[in-house]
Amino acid sequence: MNTICILGGGGFVGSHLVAKLAKTGVAILIPGRRRIDLRALDVLPTITTVEADIHDPATLDSLFKGVDVVINLVGILHGTRAEFEQAHCELPTQVVAACRAAGVKRLLHMSALGASVDSASVYQQTKARGEAIVLAAIDLNVTVFRPSVIFGPDDHFLNLFAKILKLTKILPLANPNARLQPVHLDDVTRAFAVAINDPTTFGQVYTLCGNDVFSLEDLVRLTAKKLGLKRAILPLGEGASYAMAMVMEWLPGPKIMTRDNHYALQTDNVAPEGTVINRFGPPLSLGANLDYLRHEDSRSIYALYRCHARR
Ligand SMILES: NC(=O)c1ccc[n+]([C@@H]2O[C@H](COP(=O)([O-])OP(=O)(O)OC[C@H]3O[C@@H](n4cnc5c(N)ncnc54)[C@H](OP(=O)(O)O)[C@@H]3O)[C@@H](O)[C@H]2O)c1
């Protein structure tokens, strides 16, 4: 294995996975929508970043030439049905076709725990269809990963609650009873790194979860505690949670929550009974690994202000 192409390599999971793989000396190609967003990765040895439209089949074919492994991390949490379809279904179709055209035999694909065509959430429906598309490519050596919510430095989840908790004394919380089994970023990147060269993972789907199940309310309270903040957290009922998701969906600016997220949270995001959760090593505990919340750059709170002010 000489060269890996990582789609979505500039994102939260992607940039940490790239850093881990770069230490092995492997060559990594990272196409992105805006090369400027990939600048931080350029400093790592053996990494090439390139601005490219990965939805263009000819571009994808040429990106995959000479590549040994493709990792697809592209995903969105908020969007229109068409945007979910494009990111989670059309792109995997094009990735499979481009792997065949370029002779790439190994494909690792990021899905999500709870992906199901029966889900009320378009995110979860399209993630399920994306999985099915790549797993149907039996001529490729495909591995699919289904993480629960991922925590760790730079995460979009607990860091978001941390920012909100710093801004407000009272936090009305939608879907407080939603159950989640968060997995540490290092466990997720380790699973990908180990699986790349492990033939026993070919054709397999892996659930990635931590050891412990939390309610969303537990996680927000833990975040406040870690930050040393005394906050009133007001758990909302079903109707109020839906209304809050609807209002937040309509607010201008980057989305924090939408009705689609609300639908996804109606189903427990926990490992199905009997899942082996230490296939790639014992998962890190959430309680003992939240220090990053305190070390977060204090100026990042201004980023949230700027984002709401649309500047
Ligand atoms: N984070 C979690 O808790 C979690 C849990 C379960 C599953 N996952 C899955 O894990 C994967 C990585 O998540 P993440 O947290 O690292 O997300 P992220 O930080 O938002 O990164 C997503 C990456 O995908 C790219 N991307 C998104 N839409 C695209 C499009 N239409 N065309 C081209 N590139 C596109 C983004 O590029 P830009 O930078 O150009 O936007 C970014 O590089 C996703 O598939 C996500 O669904 C994440």
The ligand as a Gaussian input file, in Angstrom:
#p B3LYP/6-31G(d) Opt

LIG

0 1
 N      -18.703000      13.455000      13.851000
 C      -19.566000      12.520000      14.274000
 O      -19.999000      12.511000      15.438000
 C      -20.010000      11.449000      13.313000
 C      -20.836000      10.410000      13.778000
 C      -21.256000       9.415000      12.896000
 C      -20.853000       9.461000      11.569000
 N      -20.061000      10.475000      11.147000
 C      -19.648000      10.491000       9.744000
 O      -18.238000      10.608000       9.678000
 C      -17.851000      11.334000       8.505000
 C      -16.890000      12.436000       8.895000
 O      -17.562000      13.264000       9.838000
 P      -16.899000      14.589000      10.407000
 O      -17.451000      14.773000      11.770000
 O      -15.437000      14.546000      10.190000
 O      -17.562000      15.677000       9.457000
 P      -16.951000      17.051000       8.926000
 O      -15.942000      17.611000       9.852000
 O      -18.138000      17.896000       8.582000
 O      -16.199000      16.622000       7.600000
 C      -16.918000      16.217000       6.486000
 C      -16.016000      16.290000       5.282000
 O      -16.805000      15.984000       4.130000
 C      -16.648000      17.031000       3.162000
 N      -17.909000      17.213000       2.457000
 C      -19.143000      17.362000       2.985000
 N      -20.045000      17.482000       2.026000
 C      -19.382000      17.417000       0.856000
 C      -19.773000      17.469000      -0.494000
 N      -21.035000      17.600000      -0.846000
 N      -18.810000      17.383000      -1.439000
 C      -17.512000      17.252000      -1.097000
 N      -17.069000      17.180000       0.172000
 C      -18.005000      17.260000       1.121000
 C      -16.290000      18.246000       3.956000
 O      -15.632000      19.159000       3.114000
 P      -15.714000      20.729000       3.344000
 O      -14.692000      20.987000       4.409000
 O      -15.378000      21.286000       2.023000
 O      -17.099000      21.041000       3.808000
 C      -15.403000      17.661000       5.048000
 O      -14.092000      17.499000       4.571000
 C      -19.143000      11.797000       7.853000
 O      -19.490000      10.898000       6.842000
 C      -20.153000      11.724000       8.980000
 O      -21.472000      11.519000       8.510000
 C      -19.629000      11.472000      11.974000

